[in-house]
Amino acid sequence: MTPVPRCAARLRDGEPCGRTAADGSEFCVHHTKLLETVDAETMRQGRTPKKRSRTKQVLQVIPDETHETVTAAGGTTTAADPASVRPSLAVAAAENVEQLTTSLLEAAGSAVKPVWLTVECTACGERSRIEAPMPDVRARVAAIELLLREGLGRVAQAEETPAPRLPASADAVTRMSWQELQVLGATLFADEIASVIDEGDGLLRQRLASLEPDERRVLREALAEPELV
């Protein structure tokens, strides 16, 4: 009795296939069809990839701890009069305002930056580096802010009121501005000012009455005012 030829392929677990070989082939009908995508030696060793891996190879991103830096190539610079820089830029911007507007709109909506990723093929396990575009959120936000600022103008901001502060020396007093002196006087004599507003010159007369005669005379001569009775 002539022995029936068996398939020469092995399964992925290492066991022989055991099926009857197809006519004119050393493999069964199933493994013969796989010859279109897998070589014969791979099937003999039982390294036939899974069906999903044969039909579609998937690249998997692998975390990469290395950091790559991009160095910009330097160029030659030409010295220019500082006073003419801003007027020249203004003229150039006015001449190309449509192109600048288009560029800003594109940057605000679709700015991207290249990022290098390490990927791994799920079929063969081979790793490689690829360059992929990623949304540049910072550039998009900056372009939007520039469009709003130049189109609508800056938002008005109220000036902060200077906080009262006491000078540490007589020299510091001489360097104070008139506004700072007013704030200082209002801070030191807040109660007296409120009393004058509420009661008139009653506080002044009360304090003058508490002075000695010689002190009142000196004050009267300094102010060149008639004696208070």
HELIX and SHEET records of a PDB file:
HELIX    1   1 VAL A   29  LEU A   34  1                                   6    
HELIX    2   2 ALA A   40  ARG A   44  1                                   5    
HELIX    3   3 LYS A   51  THR A   55  1                                   5    
HELIX    4   4 PRO A   82  GLU A   95  1                                  14    
HELIX    5   5 VAL A   97  SER A  110  1                                  14    
HELIX    6   6 VAL A  137  LEU A  152  1                                  16    
HELIX    7   7 ALA A  170  THR A  174  1                                   5    
HELIX    8   8 TRP A  178  LEU A  188  1                                  11    
HELIX    9   9 ALA A  190  GLU A  199  1                                  10    
HELIX   10  10 GLY A  202  ALA A  209  1                                   8    
HELIX   11  11 PRO A  213  LEU A  223  1                                  11    
SHEET    1   A 3 LEU A  59  ILE A  62  0                                        
SHEET    2   A 3 VAL A 112  CYS A 121 -1                                        
SHEET    3   A 3 ARG A 127  PRO A 135 -1                                        
END                                                                             
